[in-house]
Amino acid sequence: MMVVIDPEKKIQLPFSRGILTRSITLAGVDVGTAYVIAHEVQMELIRRRKRFVSTEEIRELTYKKLLEHGLKKEAERYLFWREFKRKKIPLVVLLGGVTGVGKSTIATELAFRLSIRTIIGTDTVREVMRKIIAKELLPDLHASSFMAWRTLKGSGGIIEGFENQVRHVSVGVKAVLDRAQREGMNAIIEGIHLVPGFIEPGENTFMYVLAVSDRKVLESHFYERSRYSKRPAEYYIKHLDEILLLQDYIVEKAREHGVKVIENVELEKTVDEIMEDLMNRLREAL
């Protein structure tokens, strides 16, 4: 058995090809290629008859193997993310966007790449608030985001009803963010209620808005989601006009507040774009 020694943390752990593979995928390398490179690193260490190997040796050898595979840009990313994780800088990623744009899927993939264990949906925050606050007090909390306007007294449109709900849910979201900041917790928070202007990202908190402009593509997202969820596609497609209206509003708010909007057409492309943007913005923290 090969043992990895981390002189900074003063710990020793068995060499894991799986952990190294994940570390390499963080640099934007696909899982198949990352596994091959991790295997090559392991074989090279075995060839050298290494029983004990330092994290620095693994880093240098992995960097070399990435270059050998012609992955120069990915090799630089690998060094960056290794250094970032070594410094234990807390990171919170906020993913906004209307229902059906793929926030949960992107959040899960980002969590894997960044080794973040905590993913929180704003719908979960709203559900907790529903249990605490009676419907008579805050009726908008008990309605769908695109139907909250019906709870308004007097005249009021879809946007006004949505803003009302966002304003209330943001109180719970801010509590989560405060705790993450206080405890140095890594987290990804996703949900329709993450609207620029209502949430102010703190230090090392980065916000993105996902969008799907094509009506037919968004429809297909609902059908795909209904395959593994109890949420019927027909219900959301029936209210697609309202959902697209809310999307226009959220995108407008994002541009108004300088928040990056990403057209989520392809999962890998979206995740890579966020990872690249995160790396560029985090360089200052290092």
Contacts in CASP RR format, 6 or more apart in sequence:
PFRMAT RR
TARGET T0000
AUTHOR 0000-0000-0000
METHOD contacts of the structure
MODEL  1
MMVVIDPEKKIQLPFSRGILTRSITLAGVDVGTAYVIAHEVQMELIRRRK
RFVSTEEIRELTYKKLLEHGLKKEAERYLFWREFKRKKIPLVVLLGGVTG
VGKSTIATELAFRLSIRTIIGTDTVREVMRKIIAKELLPDLHASSFMAWR
TLKGSGGIIEGFENQVRHVSVGVKAVLDRAQREGMNAIIEGIHLVPGFIE
PGENTFMYVLAVSDRKVLESHFYERSRYSKRPAEYYIKHLDEILLLQDYI
VEKAREHGVKVIENVELEKTVDEIMEDLMNRLREAL
1 14 0 8 1.000
1 15 0 8 1.000
2 14 0 8 1.000
2 15 0 8 1.000
2 42 0 8 1.000
2 45 0 8 1.000
2 46 0 8 1.000
2 50 0 8 1.000
2 51 0 8 1.000
2 52 0 8 1.000
2 53 0 8 1.000
3 12 0 8 1.000
3 13 0 8 1.000
3 14 0 8 1.000
3 15 0 8 1.000
3 51 0 8 1.000
3 52 0 8 1.000
3 53 0 8 1.000
4 12 0 8 1.000
4 13 0 8 1.000
4 14 0 8 1.000
4 15 0 8 1.000
4 53 0 8 1.000
4 54 0 8 1.000
4 55 0 8 1.000
4 58 0 8 1.000
5 11 0 8 1.000
5 12 0 8 1.000
5 52 0 8 1.000
5 53 0 8 1.000
5 54 0 8 1.000
5 55 0 8 1.000
6 12 0 8 1.000
6 13 0 8 1.000
6 54 0 8 1.000
6 55 0 8 1.000
7 54 0 8 1.000
7 55 0 8 1.000
7 56 0 8 1.000
8 86 0 8 1.000
12 52 0 8 1.000
15 42 0 8 1.000
15 45 0 8 1.000
15 53 0 8 1.000
17 35 0 8 1.000
17 38 0 8 1.000
17 39 0 8 1.000
17 42 0 8 1.000
18 35 0 8 1.000
18 38 0 8 1.000
20 38 0 8 1.000
20 41 0 8 1.000
20 42 0 8 1.000
20 58 0 8 1.000
20 62 0 8 1.000
21 31 0 8 1.000
21 34 0 8 1.000
21 35 0 8 1.000
21 37 0 8 1.000
21 38 0 8 1.000
22 34 0 8 1.000
22 112 0 8 1.000
22 113 0 8 1.000
22 115 0 8 1.000
23 62 0 8 1.000
23 78 0 8 1.000
23 81 0 8 1.000
23 82 0 8 1.000
24 33 0 8 1.000
24 34 0 8 1.000
24 37 0 8 1.000
24 38 0 8 1.000
24 62 0 8 1.000
24 66 0 8 1.000
24 74 0 8 1.000
24 78 0 8 1.000
25 31 0 8 1.000
25 34 0 8 1.000
25 112 0 8 1.000
25 113 0 8 1.000
26 77 0 8 1.000
26 78 0 8 1.000
26 81 0 8 1.000
26 113 0 8 1.000
26 114 0 8 1.000
26 115 0 8 1.000
26 275 0 8 1.000
27 66 0 8 1.000
27 71 0 8 1.000
27 74 0 8 1.000
27 75 0 8 1.000
27 77 0 8 1.000
27 78 0 8 1.000
27 80 0 8 1.000
27 81 0 8 1.000
28 74 0 8 1.000
28 77 0 8 1.000
28 113 0 8 1.000
28 272 0 8 1.000
28 275 0 8 1.000
29 37 0 8 1.000
29 66 0 8 1.000
29 71 0 8 1.000
29 74 0 8 1.000
29 78 0 8 1.000
30 268 0 8 1.000
33 69 0 8 1.000
33 71 0 8 1.000
37 62 0 8 1.000
37 65 0 8 1.000
37 66 0 8 1.000
37 69 0 8 1.000
38 62 0 8 1.000
40 65 0 8 1.000
41 58 0 8 1.000
41 61 0 8 1.000
41 62 0 8 1.000
41 65 0 8 1.000
44 61 0 8 1.000
44 65 0 8 1.000
45 53 0 8 1.000
45 57 0 8 1.000
45 58 0 8 1.000
45 61 0 8 1.000
50 57 0 8 1.000
59 79 0 8 1.000
59 82 0 8 1.000
62 78 0 8 1.000
63 75 0 8 1.000
63 78 0 8 1.000
63 79 0 8 1.000
66 72 0 8 1.000
66 74 0 8 1.000
66 75 0 8 1.000
66 78 0 8 1.000
67 75 0 8 1.000
77 275 0 8 1.000
77 279 0 8 1.000
80 279 0 8 1.000
80 283 0 8 1.000
80 286 0 8 1.000
81 279 0 8 1.000
83 286 0 8 1.000
84 282 0 8 1.000
84 285 0 8 1.000
84 286 0 8 1.000
85 115 0 8 1.000
87 286 0 8 1.000
89 204 0 8 1.000
89 282 0 8 1.000
89 285 0 8 1.000
89 286 0 8 1.000
90 180 0 8 1.000
90 181 0 8 1.000
90 184 0 8 1.000
90 185 0 8 1.000
90 186 0 8 1.000
90 204 0 8 1.000
91 114 0 8 1.000
91 116 0 8 1.000
91 186 0 8 1.000
91 204 0 8 1.000
91 206 0 8 1.000
91 278 0 8 1.000
91 282 0 8 1.000
92 177 0 8 1.000
92 180 0 8 1.000
92 181 0 8 1.000
92 185 0 8 1.000
92 186 0 8 1.000
92 187 0 8 1.000
92 188 0 8 1.000
92 189 0 8 1.000
92 201 0 8 1.000
92 202 0 8 1.000
92 204 0 8 1.000
92 205 0 8 1.000
92 206 0 8 1.000
93 107 0 8 1.000
93 110 0 8 1.000
93 114 0 8 1.000
93 116 0 8 1.000
93 187 0 8 1.000
93 188 0 8 1.000
93 189 0 8 1.000
93 205 0 8 1.000
93 206 0 8 1.000
93 207 0 8 1.000
93 208 0 8 1.000
93 274 0 8 1.000
93 278 0 8 1.000
94 188 0 8 1.000
94 189 0 8 1.000
94 190 0 8 1.000
94 194 0 8 1.000
94 199 0 8 1.000
94 201 0 8 1.000
94 205 0 8 1.000
94 206 0 8 1.000
94 207 0 8 1.000
94 208 0 8 1.000
95 103 0 8 1.000
95 106 0 8 1.000
95 107 0 8 1.000
95 110 0 8 1.000
95 188 0 8 1.000
95 189 0 8 1.000
95 190 0 8 1.000
95 191 0 8 1.000
95 194 0 8 1.000
95 208 0 8 1.000
95 209 0 8 1.000
95 210 0 8 1.000
96 103 0 8 1.000
96 190 0 8 1.000
96 191 0 8 1.000
96 192 0 8 1.000
96 194 0 8 1.000
96 195 0 8 1.000
96 207 0 8 1.000
96 208 0 8 1.000
96 209 0 8 1.000
96 210 0 8 1.000
96 250 0 8 1.000
97 103 0 8 1.000
97 191 0 8 1.000
97 192 0 8 1.000
97 194 0 8 1.000
97 209 0 8 1.000
97 210 0 8 1.000
97 211 0 8 1.000
97 247 0 8 1.000
97 250 0 8 1.000
98 145 0 8 1.000
98 192 0 8 1.000
98 211 0 8 1.000
98 243 0 8 1.000
98 244 0 8 1.000
98 246 0 8 1.000
98 247 0 8 1.000
98 250 0 8 1.000
99 145 0 8 1.000
99 146 0 8 1.000
99 192 0 8 1.000
99 236 0 8 1.000
99 243 0 8 1.000
100 212 0 8 1.000
100 218 0 8 1.000
100 221 0 8 1.000
100 222 0 8 1.000
100 225 0 8 1.000
100 236 0 8 1.000
100 243 0 8 1.000
101 210 0 8 1.000
101 211 0 8 1.000
101 212 0 8 1.000
101 218 0 8 1.000
101 221 0 8 1.000
101 247 0 8 1.000
101 264 0 8 1.000
102 210 0 8 1.000
102 212 0 8 1.000
102 221 0 8 1.000
102 264 0 8 1.000
103 190 0 8 1.000
103 191 0 8 1.000
103 192 0 8 1.000
103 210 0 8 1.000
104 121 0 8 1.000
104 190 0 8 1.000
105 267 0 8 1.000
106 190 0 8 1.000
106 210 0 8 1.000
106 264 0 8 1.000
106 267 0 8 1.000
106 270 0 8 1.000
106 271 0 8 1.000
106 274 0 8 1.000
107 119 0 8 1.000
107 188 0 8 1.000
107 190 0 8 1.000
108 119 0 8 1.000
109 267 0 8 1.000
109 271 0 8 1.000
110 116 0 8 1.000
110 188 0 8 1.000
110 271 0 8 1.000
110 274 0 8 1.000
110 275 0 8 1.000
111 117 0 8 1.000
111 119 0 8 1.000
111 188 0 8 1.000
113 271 0 8 1.000
113 275 0 8 1.000
114 186 0 8 1.000
114 188 0 8 1.000
116 186 0 8 1.000
116 187 0 8 1.000
116 188 0 8 1.000
117 186 0 8 1.000
118 185 0 8 1.000
118 186 0 8 1.000
118 187 0 8 1.000
118 188 0 8 1.000
119 187 0 8 1.000
119 188 0 8 1.000
119 189 0 8 1.000
119 190 0 8 1.000
120 176 0 8 1.000
120 187 0 8 1.000
120 188 0 8 1.000
120 189 0 8 1.000
120 190 0 8 1.000
121 189 0 8 1.000
121 190 0 8 1.000
121 191 0 8 1.000
122 169 0 8 1.000
122 173 0 8 1.000
122 189 0 8 1.000
122 190 0 8 1.000
122 191 0 8 1.000
122 192 0 8 1.000
122 193 0 8 1.000
122 194 0 8 1.000
123 191 0 8 1.000
123 192 0 8 1.000
125 169 0 8 1.000
125 172 0 8 1.000
125 173 0 8 1.000
125 176 0 8 1.000
125 193 0 8 1.000
126 141 0 8 1.000
126 165 0 8 1.000
126 169 0 8 1.000
126 193 0 8 1.000
129 138 0 8 1.000
129 141 0 8 1.000
129 168 0 8 1.000
129 169 0 8 1.000
129 171 0 8 1.000
129 172 0 8 1.000
130 141 0 8 1.000
130 142 0 8 1.000
133 141 0 8 1.000
135 141 0 8 1.000
135 142 0 8 1.000
138 168 0 8 1.000
139 151 0 8 1.000
140 148 0 8 1.000
140 151 0 8 1.000
140 152 0 8 1.000
140 161 0 8 1.000
140 164 0 8 1.000
140 165 0 8 1.000
140 168 0 8 1.000
141 165 0 8 1.000
141 168 0 8 1.000
141 169 0 8 1.000
142 151 0 8 1.000
143 150 0 8 1.000
143 151 0 8 1.000
143 165 0 8 1.000
144 239 0 8 1.000
145 162 0 8 1.000
145 165 0 8 1.000
145 192 0 8 1.000
145 193 0 8 1.000
145 246 0 8 1.000
146 158 0 8 1.000
146 162 0 8 1.000
146 239 0 8 1.000
146 242 0 8 1.000
146 243 0 8 1.000
146 245 0 8 1.000
146 246 0 8 1.000
147 239 0 8 1.000
147 242 0 8 1.000
148 161 0 8 1.000
148 162 0 8 1.000
148 164 0 8 1.000
148 165 0 8 1.000
149 156 0 8 1.000
149 157 0 8 1.000
149 158 0 8 1.000
149 159 0 8 1.000
149 160 0 8 1.000
149 161 0 8 1.000
149 162 0 8 1.000
151 161 0 8 1.000
151 164 0 8 1.000
152 160 0 8 1.000
152 161 0 8 1.000
152 164 0 8 1.000
158 242 0 8 1.000
158 245 0 8 1.000
158 246 0 8 1.000
159 245 0 8 1.000
159 246 0 8 1.000
159 249 0 8 1.000
162 246 0 8 1.000
162 249 0 8 1.000
165 193 0 8 1.000
166 193 0 8 1.000
166 195 0 8 1.000
166 198 0 8 1.000
167 198 0 8 1.000
169 193 0 8 1.000
170 193 0 8 1.000
170 195 0 8 1.000
170 198 0 8 1.000
170 199 0 8 1.000
173 189 0 8 1.000
173 193 0 8 1.000
173 194 0 8 1.000
173 199 0 8 1.000
174 199 0 8 1.000
176 187 0 8 1.000
176 189 0 8 1.000
177 189 0 8 1.000
177 199 0 8 1.000
177 202 0 8 1.000
177 205 0 8 1.000
179 185 0 8 1.000
180 186 0 8 1.000
180 187 0 8 1.000
180 205 0 8 1.000
181 202 0 8 1.000
181 203 0 8 1.000
181 205 0 8 1.000
192 246 0 8 1.000
192 250 0 8 1.000
194 207 0 8 1.000
194 209 0 8 1.000
195 250 0 8 1.000
195 253 0 8 1.000
196 207 0 8 1.000
196 209 0 8 1.000
196 250 0 8 1.000
196 253 0 8 1.000
196 254 0 8 1.000
196 256 0 8 1.000
196 257 0 8 1.000
196 258 0 8 1.000
196 259 0 8 1.000
197 253 0 8 1.000
197 256 0 8 1.000
197 257 0 8 1.000
199 207 0 8 1.000
201 207 0 8 1.000
204 282 0 8 1.000
204 285 0 8 1.000
206 277 0 8 1.000
206 278 0 8 1.000
206 281 0 8 1.000
207 259 0 8 1.000
207 260 0 8 1.000
208 259 0 8 1.000
208 260 0 8 1.000
208 261 0 8 1.000
208 262 0 8 1.000
208 274 0 8 1.000
208 277 0 8 1.000
209 250 0 8 1.000
209 251 0 8 1.000
209 254 0 8 1.000
209 259 0 8 1.000
209 260 0 8 1.000
209 261 0 8 1.000
209 262 0 8 1.000
210 261 0 8 1.000
210 262 0 8 1.000
210 264 0 8 1.000
210 270 0 8 1.000
211 247 0 8 1.000
211 250 0 8 1.000
211 251 0 8 1.000
211 261 0 8 1.000
211 262 0 8 1.000
211 263 0 8 1.000
211 264 0 8 1.000
212 218 0 8 1.000
212 221 0 8 1.000
212 247 0 8 1.000
212 263 0 8 1.000
212 264 0 8 1.000
212 265 0 8 1.000
213 263 0 8 1.000
215 240 0 8 1.000
215 244 0 8 1.000
217 265 0 8 1.000
218 240 0 8 1.000
218 243 0 8 1.000
218 244 0 8 1.000
219 233 0 8 1.000
219 237 0 8 1.000
219 240 0 8 1.000
222 233 0 8 1.000
222 236 0 8 1.000
222 237 0 8 1.000
223 233 0 8 1.000
225 231 0 8 1.000
225 233 0 8 1.000
226 232 0 8 1.000
226 233 0 8 1.000
236 243 0 8 1.000
251 261 0 8 1.000
253 259 0 8 1.000
254 260 0 8 1.000
254 261 0 8 1.000
255 261 0 8 1.000
260 277 0 8 1.000
262 270 0 8 1.000
262 273 0 8 1.000
262 274 0 8 1.000
264 270 0 8 1.000
END
